[in-house]
Every structure is written in structure tokens, then in C-alpha cells.
Amino acid sequence: MNTVKLLLLAAFCAATAARADDLLQVWAQARAADPLLRQAAAYSGAQEAASREARAALLPQWQLQRNELRETGGSRWNTTTSSLSQPLVDLAALREWDASRSQASAQSARLAAAEQAARARVAEAYFGLLSAQAQLATARANEEAFGRQVSEAEARFKSGLSAQVEADQSRAYRELARGGTLAAELALADAREALAQLTGAPAPALLPLRQALTAETLPDDAEAWAQRALQANPELRALQLDVQAGEQRISAARAGHLPTLSVGIDTTRQRGDGVPLSDASRTPTQVALRLTLPLFAGGATAAAADRAGFQRDAAREQLEAGRRAVLRDVRAQYLAVSQGAAQLRATQAAVEAAERALGATRTGLTLGTRSTTDLLLAIQTQAAAQNAQTQARHRHVLALLALHQAAGSLGDAELATVNALLEKN
């Protein structure tokens, strides 16, 4: 019977592994379904349309107007006017178009940043779910170990080999472990929902990281990564373009004081019984060169220039704040990746030492040289060491991706590099 159960369990595990998704598959689902990414794409499209709208002020404008008129005496006629105009000199409209193009480029950069942020969110949700699964498995193993210890302590008490306090102490540890298991189950449910929030579908089975994980080494130092981030981070690029657009809007506002020049062609046709015969047979066309000189607008032009200046200053401060935040993030993630090898070695050594200590403590309890409390603490230590090792492995790959994101280089290739570290189906 046991053999049959083992075969069924092996077949179930194999089927689950065959259905498991890797990081790139989950990213493909999220890329098509993530509402934040689609929102960023919509904002980029809207700003591109705004740029085309601003350009329209520099292109030919054609209007057709028709009027129907009637006099008191009963005469009726209609007038059809065609007006075609082309701006020749309009610096305000030109600078406004420049600002709109800069904003469109900024929004494109924000879309690139949103794509990188989406990749990072997918990785965080992916390894967050793996971490929650590992933590639940550890919590359950911990609870089961304490449960076995309760049974053994009760058996020793009934045999007169130990006091009741040992059984009570083991039971207390088991109940505390049960609370940890319940908390881990809640964390796992939330981790599944976090992944489903990105993909729009129930969280699938995921491929785990390989056990034999080697820490990634970085070819450059922290300052090289920082300089790379200042040049390539798309969020910083967007903020720089915001400042540029602010400068152009200042120029556009100041150009409100300048004259504009345009050429126009107007054609008028009149028909009806109220129109003189001499005019009814004519369709006069006028070609005009129009020079418009603004004289006074109630202070609106100066106020618009002031407003544009304050907005430019705010954009500059936001750029500086963003630059400092990126530099801090790059240096923090670089340190996290650099320490990855030491973290992995330390947690692996902790697991090995905890396992040896647990085995020795079990032997010592049998020989009477160790107490039940020692065994309970050894079980707890082993569970903590295993959990710390799992978390360190996941933190290392997430720090590597976060470093690429801060540097502006988190693309599909970087996800593929991490994906290669997963167990294969």
C-alpha cells in the first residue's frame, strides 16, 4: 500500500512540474494583462496625440462658412465663404509644439520605465510566491517535528522516564508552530493573489530556483553602475525632458508678446434674389498677408510666463530628487548583489550546522545528556536556518534585477538570465 502511495505521489509531482510555468511565461502573461502597463501605454498615446494637436496650429487651416439671410421685404440670399490660411511666423505656436514633443518623448520614456517596473513586479511576485511556499513547507515541517516530539514526550511520561513538564513544553512549542503555519498559509494565499493581480489569471505552479545557486558577480564597481543609471534610467530621462519642456513653454509664453504673420486666401460667393446681378455672377477671391501685433492682454502673457517658470523650477527640483533616489537605489542594490555570495555561504553553513546540531541533540536526548528544551530549540533553529537560506537565494536574484532596473537596463534578456537559474521541467 505504501509503495502505491509513493508511486501516486511521484506521478502527481511529475505532472505538477510538467505544468509549472517559468519566469518568462509569467512575464508574457503579465505583459498582456497588467493594467498599470496598459495605463502607461495609454498615457504615452495621449501625449503623442497632444503633440500632433499642437503641430496643427502651424499647418494650413481651411474653413467653409455658409450664411442664409432674409430681409423684411422678403428678399433672400445666401453667402458661402471659403477661408484658407497658413501661419508663416508664429513663435508661440512653434515653441508650444516643441514643448509637446518633449512631453511626448518624456511619456515614451515613462512607458519604458513602466515596462521595466512591470518586469520587476513580476519577478517580485514570482519569487514572493516561491518564498511563501517554502515558508509554509518549513512551518509545516516544524509543526510536524514538534508534534512528533509531543508524542515521544507523552510516551516517556507514561513510561515514567520523564516528567509531565516535558510533554507540556513540547505541546506549547507545537501550538506556537501551528500559529506559524496558519500565518504562512495566509501569506501564501496573499502571494498567489499578488501574482494573479499582474497576470489576470489564477497563479500557476512555478518552477523553483536551483538548489545549487551560484551568486552572480558584477563586472563593474558601484560608481560605474551609478553613472550608467544617470545616463540610461528612463525615469530620469523623463524628468530631464520635463525640464526641457518647461523651458520651451517659458519661451512659448514670452512669445505671446511677439507679432505673428500669416497668409490667407478668402473666396466669397453670393446667391439669391436679394443679391445684385453684378455680384451674383462674381466669386471674388482675396489674398491677404496678415500681421498681428499684440498690444495688451490684461497681463495674461506675463502671468503665463511666470507660471511656466514656476512649473519649470518644480520640474528641476523633481529631477534632482529623482537623481538622488536613483543613486541611492543603485548603490543599495549593488551592495546587496555584491554580498550575495557571502549571504548564500552563510545561510548554507547555518543549515548544515543546524542539521548536525539537531541530529546530535536527538542522540543526546536518547542518552540523557540533552533536555527536551534543547531538542525543541534545535528543531526551531533548523527551521529558521532553512527559511533564511531560501530567502537569501530569492533576495539575491531580486537584488540583481533591481540593480538593472535602477540602471535602466532591466530588459527581457535580464529576465532570461534569471530564468536560466530555475529548475527545468
Protein Blocks (a to p, Z undefined) as FASTA:
>chain_A
ZZmmmmmmmmmmmmmmmmpccfklmmmmmmmmmmklmmmmmmmmmmmmmmmmmmmmmmcc
ddddddddddfkopacddddddddddfbdfklmmmmmmmmmmmmmmmmmmmmmmmmmmmm
mmmmmmmmmmmmmmmmmmmmmmmmmmmmmmmmmmmmmnopacfklmmmmmmmmmmmmmmm
mmmmmmmmmmmmmmmmmnopacdddddddfblcddddfbdfklmmmmmmmmmmklmmmmm
mmmmmmmmmmmmmmmmpccddddddddddedjkbcfklmmpccddddddddddfbgghmm
mmmmmmmmmmmmmmmmmmmmmmmmmmmmmmmmmmmmmmmmmmmmmmmmmmmmmmmmmmmm
mmmmmnopacfklmmmmmmmmmmmmmmmmmmmmmmmmmmmmmmmmnopacfklmmmmmmm
pccZZ
